[in-house]
């Protein structure tokens, strides 16, 4: 692998993020959203906060920043609190599920 290959992948990722409207998110919000998508299980797709937090994309985000990113994603409607569960469970809206 070389830097040119990484640059091409990054350009492709930016194009895909732009098409999905994700460029409006901060890098931390994007990383948390990606981590949620990676750890989601079940129907509806749900993720526990500790599983999201332990994902490599979110693990290095400072705790307060991580919680602000979750709150922002909820406010934007990109994730929501899982119904009938304790705090710390999040679901993806059905129109955003993979």
C-alpha positions in Angstrom: 0.0 0.0 0.0 1.2 3.5 -0.8 0.1 7.0 0.0 -1.4 7.4 -3.5 -3.8 4.5 -2.8 -4.8 5.9 0.5 -5.4 9.3 -1.1 -7.6 7.7 -3.7 -9.6 5.9 -1.0 -9.9 9.1 1.0 -11.2 10.9 -2.1 -13.8 8.2 -2.7 -14.8 8.3 0.9 -15.3 12.0 0.8 -17.4 11.7 -2.3 -19.6 9.0 -0.6 -19.9 11.1 2.5 -20.9 14.1 0.4 -23.6 12.1 -1.4 -25.0 11.0 2.0 -24.9 14.5 3.5 -22.4 13.4 6.1 -19.9 16.2 5.4 -22.1 18.4 7.6 -21.1 16.3 10.6 -17.9 16.9 12.6 -15.2 14.2 12.3 -16.1 12.9 15.8 -19.8 12.7 14.9 -19.0 10.8 11.7 -16.7 8.4 13.6 -19.4 7.8 16.3 -22.0 7.2 13.5 -19.7 4.8 11.7 -19.0 2.9 15.0 -22.8 2.6 15.7 -23.3 1.2 12.2 -20.5 -1.3 12.8 -21.8 -2.6 16.2 -25.5 -2.5 15.6 -27.3 -5.9 16.0 -30.9 -7.1 15.9 -34.1 -5.7 14.5 -34.3 -2.8 14.7 -30.6 -2.2 14.5 -29.6 -1.3 18.0 -26.2 -0.6 19.7 -25.2 -0.2 23.4 -23.2 2.8 24.3 -20.4 0.8 25.8 -20.0 -1.2 22.5 -20.0 2.1 20.5 -17.5 3.6 22.9 -15.1 0.6 22.6 -15.1 0.6 18.8 -11.7 1.6 17.4 -13.3 4.7 15.7 -14.7 6.0 18.9 -12.3 4.8 21.6 -9.9 7.7 21.4 -12.6 10.4 21.4 -12.6 12.2 24.8 -15.6 11.2 26.9 -17.4 14.6 26.9 -16.9 14.9 23.1 -18.2 11.4 22.6 -21.4 12.3 24.5 -21.8 15.6 22.6 -21.5 13.6 19.4 -24.2 11.2 20.5 -26.5 14.0 21.5 -25.9 15.8 18.2 -26.7 12.6 16.2 -29.9 12.2 18.2 -30.9 15.8 17.6 -30.2 15.4 13.9 -32.4 12.3 13.7 -29.5 10.1 12.5 -29.9 7.9 15.6 -32.5 7.7 18.4 -32.7 6.3 21.9 -33.9 2.7 21.8 -37.5 2.4 23.0 -38.2 0.3 26.0 -34.6 0.1 27.1 -32.4 1.6 29.7 -30.4 4.7 28.8 -27.3 4.0 26.6 -29.1 2.1 23.9 -29.4 3.6 20.4 -31.1 2.6 17.2 -30.7 3.6 13.6 -33.8 4.9 11.9 -35.1 2.3 9.5 -34.5 4.5 6.4 -30.7 4.7 7.4 -30.1 1.0 8.1 -27.7 -0.8 5.9 
